[in-house]
Amino acid sequence: MLVSKNATPNSIRYGNYQMLRNALTVCASTTLCAILSTQITMAAAAPAAGEDALAEITVTATKQTQNLQKVEAAVTVVTAESLVDQGVSDLREAQKLVPSVRFQPEQNNTQVIVRGIGSTLDEANVEPLVAFNLAGIYVPREATSAAFFDLEQLEVLPGPQGTLYGRSAAGGAINITPARPGFNDDGTTVLEVGNYSMVHGTVTQNIKGSDTLAFRAALDYDKHEGYMTTGADSANDVSLRLSSLYNPNDALSAYFWAQGAGKYGESANLVNKGTSPNTGGFCEMCFLSSNPWNDTRTGANAGPFGTTAAEANHYTSVTIGGQVDYRFADATLSYLPSYLYLDSRPAYWLSAIESSNIGHYNQFSQELRLAGTDSGPFNWLAGLYYYNMRSYSALALFINLPMAFNQDSVGANREAGYAAYGQLKYSFTDTFRGIIGGRLSSTDHSSNGLEPEALGGDPYTYGKTYDHLDWKVGLEDDILPKAMVYGTVQTGYQPGTFNELPNTPTFSNEVKPSKLLSYTVGIKSRWLDDRLQVNDEAYYYDYRDLLEQSYDVAAAYNPLFNAQKVAIRGDQLDVLMRVFRDDQVNVNVGYSHARNVDFVTPQGQSYEGYQVGYAPDLTATAGFTHNTPVGDATLRAHIDWRFESSWWGTFNHVPGTEQVKSNKGDASLTYDATKWSVGAWIKNIQNRAVIAAIAAAGVPGPGTTYLEPPRTFGLRFTVSY
């Protein structure tokens, strides 16, 4: 809200009240009217504004720097300060801060599900349905488990992003922005110690080469003992990022970076779920021990195929990228090249079966885009994109026995894609704008390999080219100086893939492309002189031929299906409020009703009406921060809480793969003296066992699951110099 410096508290409150009343008389949406009606009462009783306004947040979700409140989507942003204070060291831990998502561990992979859409089989022929981008570069799923360190912010963009992101973005996009070099010699050190013998450190250092050239180095090391009784799920991880920034003049900026990561701890084991250790009968939330993280198998529960142990993890990744920007008078040209190498080879115990899951990637990509600036009523972006990826994967069971065999094996998977895209926003008036965009893409996908050994091990081949046009249209209107309503209709698309079987005269190994039509309406608003932010988005997604999959250890292999129609309707409400000057509250509520409308497998099984896997109907997150001035320093107390309603980890709702409703809380206390800080933190205060990736497997089963970490706590020390 823009007000005169001489305005009195009463005049400010009356101005807010009058503008809200005027907006309410013309609003056409029931949802928006309800929100505005609530704000009338708040505005009438609002206290005077002070220095305690909420900070402005800029995002790059639209591939242009933009105020969060002007983006026509429900983008969730987590700043670098919040990531450090709340101990978020990777994407999995960020789950507690984002509504309607699951970021869950599966070995070196992170399964990313946004509003019920994601991929769960970690094989080379299954591309993620949510794009993960590091510094503007798309990276495959195994790279999503790399450490978060030396970042500017995290952005989560839900819903289809076919126009701007295309590849693997039918369910949304996640953007990670690393810190760039500064033209100084500043540095920071973060040191943490905690239970499970945890030691975590991050060191960053700027190096000023000249007035036009700067460098930055960032090193992260994380080590802790295993969360599981055998010592499994430990860490001994190191990551390094080197970057440079060259700014010879106001027009040219050249940013290049290289990042490497290695993991040398012990892989996480899966524990048996669904059998009561007392009766031997079915019990949905029972584990074989009173301690859910006890992965040993002794006595009556001894495994028939060997003794469960902690197995070594092997993980190496190297990513090289950059962004070169050249600013013309009314446009900016950007070029983003990248190369990625990734090799992941963890061994682990699938309940009582020793297993391994190999994944290997080589990827090269280039993007060229031109963004209009100072173009009058036009705001536009156009680009070209190309990628070429080679990968293979293999899932092997009983690797400690002579009967070892590959259940899934993709020997040579090749994907290459081309795309041209553009988006235009036109201002019809000072407050009313229209949006139109499109992306024309072509993807060549081919592979060859051997069908699963249990089916004979015969060779298969696959090859297909997928051409597609995605589009987006939308409208947005500033109904108040700091309240924008918007509506969009857009598409999403995932190219087809294949089952690992030979083609026959009566069988095609192709799995159809997944297609989406999405409708969203929302409001972005600030009230009470920038002390209250209320954003709300309602959505309806119509997915056709959605890729469905889940793991079954008893199957000869794990087939991929197309669900003929999946409908998802929901709402996301995000509220952020500065209470007085020293307190801040955030509440985020996500409702997502994801159901199969029409889903019959090729074998004739119908799953119509089933809840989509990993899609709780309701998630709610809440946080509270209180700042207490202590001389020139600040004592900052923070607490987070997350609730999820029940959900299934399999599309066919196999017993033993359900997570009942759950909630977890985290807390931290930090003494911040600007140049240095010291703090204490605790995660999963209640020590709740919440399942992560889960499958129809186990001995005796019927389910076997990864678990989110148990209660952890520690101390943190930071210094800037």
ChimeraX attribute file (.defattr): number of C-alpha atoms within 10 A of each C-alpha:
attribute: neighborCount
match mode: 1-to-1
recipient: residues
	/A:1	16
	/A:2	9
	/A:3	12
	/A:4	8
	/A:5	6
	/A:6	8
	/A:7	12
	/A:8	13
	/A:9	13
	/A:10	13
	/A:11	14
	/A:12	23
	/A:13	21
	/A:14	16
	/A:15	17
	/A:16	22
	/A:17	20
	/A:18	14
	/A:19	15
	/A:20	23
	/A:21	15
	/A:22	12
	/A:23	17
	/A:24	19
	/A:25	9
	/A:26	10
	/A:27	15
	/A:28	10
	/A:29	12
	/A:30	9
	/A:31	15
	/A:32	19
	/A:33	16
	/A:34	12
	/A:35	16
	/A:36	19
	/A:37	14
	/A:38	12
	/A:39	22
	/A:40	19
	/A:41	12
	/A:42	17
	/A:43	21
	/A:44	18
	/A:45	14
	/A:46	21
	/A:47	16
	/A:48	15
	/A:49	17
	/A:50	11
	/A:51	8
	/A:52	16
	/A:53	17
	/A:54	17
	/A:55	9
	/A:56	9
	/A:57	12
	/A:58	16
	/A:59	22
	/A:60	16
	/A:61	23
	/A:62	17
	/A:63	13
	/A:64	13
	/A:65	10
	/A:66	14
	/A:67	12
	/A:68	19
	/A:69	23
	/A:70	19
	/A:71	18
	/A:72	24
	/A:73	24
	/A:74	25
	/A:75	20
	/A:76	18
	/A:77	19
	/A:78	17
	/A:79	14
	/A:80	20
	/A:81	12
	/A:82	13
	/A:83	22
	/A:84	17
	/A:85	19
	/A:86	24
	/A:87	22
	/A:88	20
	/A:89	18
	/A:90	17
	/A:91	23
	/A:92	22
	/A:93	19
	/A:94	19
	/A:95	18
	/A:96	23
	/A:97	24
	/A:98	25
	/A:99	28
	/A:100	27
	/A:101	24
	/A:102	26
	/A:103	24
	/A:104	25
	/A:105	23
	/A:106	23
	/A:107	26
	/A:108	25
	/A:109	21
	/A:110	26
	/A:111	29
	/A:112	30
	/A:113	24
	/A:114	27
	/A:115	29
	/A:116	24
	/A:117	29
	/A:118	28
	/A:119	24
	/A:120	28
	/A:121	21
	/A:122	24
	/A:123	21
	/A:124	27
	/A:125	25
	/A:126	17
	/A:127	22
	/A:128	26
	/A:129	28
	/A:130	27
	/A:131	27
	/A:132	24
	/A:133	19
	/A:134	17
	/A:135	18
	/A:136	22
	/A:137	23
	/A:138	23
	/A:139	20
	/A:140	21
	/A:141	22
	/A:142	22
	/A:143	26
	/A:144	24
	/A:145	20
	/A:146	23
	/A:147	20
	/A:148	23
	/A:149	25
	/A:150	22
	/A:151	18
	/A:152	15
	/A:153	20
	/A:154	21
	/A:155	20
	/A:156	21
	/A:157	22
	/A:158	23
	/A:159	29
	/A:160	30
	/A:161	28
	/A:162	30
	/A:163	28
	/A:164	24
	/A:165	24
	/A:166	27
	/A:167	26
	/A:168	24
	/A:169	26
	/A:170	31
	/A:171	28
	/A:172	26
	/A:173	28
	/A:174	24
	/A:175	22
	/A:176	20
	/A:177	19
	/A:178	19
	/A:179	17
	/A:180	22
	/A:181	24
	/A:182	18
	/A:183	19
	/A:184	16
	/A:185	15
	/A:186	15
	/A:187	17
	/A:188	17
	/A:189	18
	/A:190	19
	/A:191	17
	/A:192	21
	/A:193	19
	/A:194	17
	/A:195	13
	/A:196	15
	/A:197	12
	/A:198	19
	/A:199	19
	/A:200	20
	/A:201	19
	/A:202	20
	/A:203	20
	/A:204	22
	/A:205	21
	/A:206	21
	/A:207	18
	/A:208	19
	/A:209	15
	/A:210	13
	/A:211	11
	/A:212	13
	/A:213	17
	/A:214	22
	/A:215	24
	/A:216	24
	/A:217	20
	/A:218	22
	/A:219	19
	/A:220	23
	/A:221	20
	/A:222	21
	/A:223	20
	/A:224	20
	/A:225	18
	/A:226	22
	/A:227	22
	/A:228	24
	/A:229	15
	/A:230	19
	/A:231	21
	/A:232	27
	/A:233	27
	/A:234	25
	/A:235	22
	/A:236	18
	/A:237	19
	/A:238	20
	/A:239	22
	/A:240	20
	/A:241	21
	/A:242	19
	/A:243	22
	/A:244	22
	/A:245	24
	/A:246	20
	/A:247	16
	/A:248	13
	/A:249	9
	/A:250	9
	/A:251	12
	/A:252	15
	/A:253	17
	/A:254	17
	/A:255	19
	/A:256	19
	/A:257	21
	/A:258	18
	/A:259	17
	/A:260	19
	/A:261	20
	/A:262	21
	/A:263	24
	/A:264	17
	/A:265	25
	/A:266	25
	/A:267	28
	/A:268	31
	/A:269	34
	/A:270	31
	/A:271	30
	/A:272	29
	/A:273	34
	/A:274	24
	/A:275	22
	/A:276	16
	/A:277	16
	/A:278	9
	/A:279	8
	/A:280	11
	/A:281	11
	/A:282	16
	/A:283	16
	/A:284	18
	/A:285	18
	/A:286	18
	/A:287	23
	/A:288	23
	/A:289	18
	/A:290	9
	/A:291	11
	/A:292	21
	/A:293	25
	/A:294	20
	/A:295	28
	/A:296	23
	/A:297	21
	/A:298	10
	/A:299	7
	/A:300	7
	/A:301	14
	/A:302	14
	/A:303	17
	/A:304	10
	/A:305	13
	/A:306	15
	/A:307	14
	/A:308	22
	/A:309	21
	/A:310	23
	/A:311	23
	/A:312	18
	/A:313	25
	/A:314	18
	/A:315	22
	/A:316	17
	/A:317	21
	/A:318	19
	/A:319	22
	/A:320	19
	/A:321	22
	/A:322	22
	/A:323	20
	/A:324	17
	/A:325	20
	/A:326	16
	/A:327	17
	/A:328	13
	/A:329	10
	/A:330	11
	/A:331	16
	/A:332	17
	/A:333	18
	/A:334	18
	/A:335	18
	/A:336	20
	/A:337	20
	/A:338	22
	/A:339	20
	/A:340	23
	/A:341	20
	/A:342	22
	/A:343	21
	/A:344	24
	/A:345	20
	/A:346	23
	/A:347	23
	/A:348	28
	/A:349	26
	/A:350	26
	/A:351	26
	/A:352	30
	/A:353	25
	/A:354	23
	/A:355	22
	/A:356	24
	/A:357	21
	/A:358	21
	/A:359	24
	/A:360	19
	/A:361	20
	/A:362	19
	/A:363	21
	/A:364	19
	/A:365	20
	/A:366	18
	/A:367	20
	/A:368	18
	/A:369	19
	/A:370	19
	/A:371	20
	/A:372	20
	/A:373	16
	/A:374	10
	/A:375	12
	/A:376	10
	/A:377	13
	/A:378	16
	/A:379	16
	/A:380	20
	/A:381	23
	/A:382	19
	/A:383	19
	/A:384	18
	/A:385	20
	/A:386	18
	/A:387	20
	/A:388	17
	/A:389	19
	/A:390	17
	/A:391	22
	/A:392	22
	/A:393	23
	/A:394	19
	/A:395	19
	/A:396	18
	/A:397	21
	/A:398	19
	/A:399	17
	/A:400	12
	/A:401	12
	/A:402	7
	/A:403	8
	/A:404	14
	/A:405	16
	/A:406	22
	/A:407	20
	/A:408	24
	/A:409	25
	/A:410	23
	/A:411	17
	/A:412	16
	/A:413	20
	/A:414	19
	/A:415	19
	/A:416	18
	/A:417	19
	/A:418	19
	/A:419	22
	/A:420	21
	/A:421	23
	/A:422	20
	/A:423	21
	/A:424	18
	/A:425	19
	/A:426	17
	/A:427	17
	/A:428	11
	/A:429	9
	/A:430	9
	/A:431	13
	/A:432	16
	/A:433	18
	/A:434	18
	/A:435	19
	/A:436	19
	/A:437	21
	/A:438	22
	/A:439	23
	/A:440	18
	/A:441	24
	/A:442	17
	/A:443	22
	/A:444	16
	/A:445	21
	/A:446	18
	/A:447	23
	/A:448	20
	/A:449	20
	/A:450	20
	/A:451	25
	/A:452	22
	/A:453	16
	/A:454	12
	/A:455	12
	/A:456	9
	/A:457	16
	/A:458	13
	/A:459	14
	/A:460	18
	/A:461	18
	/A:462	20
	/A:463	15
	/A:464	16
	/A:465	14
	/A:466	14
	/A:467	14
	/A:468	13
	/A:469	18
	/A:470	22
	/A:471	21
	/A:472	23
	/A:473	17
	/A:474	19
	/A:475	19
	/A:476	23
	/A:477	18
	/A:478	18
	/A:479	20
	/A:480	17
	/A:481	12
	/A:482	17
	/A:483	22
	/A:484	22
	/A:485	23
	/A:486	22
	/A:487	21
	/A:488	20
	/A:489	19
	/A:490	23
	/A:491	26
	/A:492	30
	/A:493	28
	/A:494	26
	/A:495	22
	/A:496	21
	/A:497	24
	/A:498	22
	/A:499	23
	/A:500	29
	/A:501	24
	/A:502	18
	/A:503	15
	/A:504	8
	/A:505	5
	/A:506	5
	/A:507	9
	/A:508	13
	/A:509	18
	/A:510	18
	/A:511	18
	/A:512	19
	/A:513	16
	/A:514	23
	/A:515	20
	/A:516	24
	/A:517	19
	/A:518	22
	/A:519	18
	/A:520	22
	/A:521	24
	/A:522	25
	/A:523	27
	/A:524	23
	/A:525	24
	/A:526	23
	/A:527	20
	/A:528	24
	/A:529	23
	/A:530	20
	/A:531	24
	/A:532	21
	/A:533	21
	/A:534	21
	/A:535	23
	/A:536	23
	/A:537	23
	/A:538	20
	/A:539	19
	/A:540	20
	/A:541	24
	/A:542	18
	/A:543	25
	/A:544	21
	/A:545	21
	/A:546	26
	/A:547	25
	/A:548	23
	/A:549	20
	/A:550	20
	/A:551	20
	/A:552	20
	/A:553	17
	/A:554	11
	/A:555	12
	/A:556	15
	/A:557	22
	/A:558	18
	/A:559	19
	/A:560	22
	/A:561	21
	/A:562	20
	/A:563	25
	/A:564	18
	/A:565	20
	/A:566	23
	/A:567	19
	/A:568	23
	/A:569	19
	/A:570	19
	/A:571	22
	/A:572	22
	/A:573	19
	/A:574	24
	/A:575	17
	/A:576	20
	/A:577	21
	/A:578	21
	/A:579	15
	/A:580	15
	/A:581	16
	/A:582	14
	/A:583	17
	/A:584	20
	/A:585	17
	/A:586	19
	/A:587	19
	/A:588	23
	/A:589	21
	/A:590	25
	/A:591	22
	/A:592	24
	/A:593	19
	/A:594	25
	/A:595	22
	/A:596	22
	/A:597	20
	/A:598	17
	/A:599	23
	/A:600	17
	/A:601	14
	/A:602	9
	/A:603	6
	/A:604	8
	/A:605	10
	/A:606	15
	/A:607	19
	/A:608	17
	/A:609	14
	/A:610	18
	/A:611	25
	/A:612	27
	/A:613	26
	/A:614	32
	/A:615	29
	/A:616	27
	/A:617	22
	/A:618	21
	/A:619	25
	/A:620	23
	/A:621	24
	/A:622	22
	/A:623	19
	/A:624	18
	/A:625	19
	/A:626	18
	/A:627	19
	/A:628	14
	/A:629	13
	/A:630	11
	/A:631	8
	/A:632	8
	/A:633	16
	/A:634	18
	/A:635	18
	/A:636	19
	/A:637	20
	/A:638	20
	/A:639	19
	/A:640	21
	/A:641	19
	/A:642	21
	/A:643	19
	/A:644	21
	/A:645	16
	/A:646	16
	/A:647	20
	/A:648	22
	/A:649	28
	/A:650	25
	/A:651	19
	/A:652	20
	/A:653	17
	/A:654	16
	/A:655	18
	/A:656	28
	/A:657	29
	/A:658	22
	/A:659	21
	/A:660	15
	/A:661	14
	/A:662	14
	/A:663	16
	/A:664	20
	/A:665	21
	/A:666	22
	/A:667	22
	/A:668	22
	/A:669	22
	/A:670	21
	/A:671	20
	/A:672	21
	/A:673	16
	/A:674	12
	/A:675	11
	/A:676	16
	/A:677	18
	/A:678	18
	/A:679	19
	/A:680	21
	/A:681	23
	/A:682	19
	/A:683	22
	/A:684	21
	/A:685	16
	/A:686	12
	/A:687	13
	/A:688	17
	/A:689	20
	/A:690	20
	/A:691	23
	/A:692	22
	/A:693	26
	/A:694	29
	/A:695	26
	/A:696	24
	/A:697	27
	/A:698	24
	/A:699	20
	/A:700	17
	/A:701	23
	/A:702	21
	/A:703	28
	/A:704	29
	/A:705	27
	/A:706	26
	/A:707	25
	/A:708	19
	/A:709	21
	/A:710	18
	/A:711	18
	/A:712	17
	/A:713	21
	/A:714	19
	/A:715	18
	/A:716	22
	/A:717	18
	/A:718	21
	/A:719	17
	/A:720	15
	/A:721	10
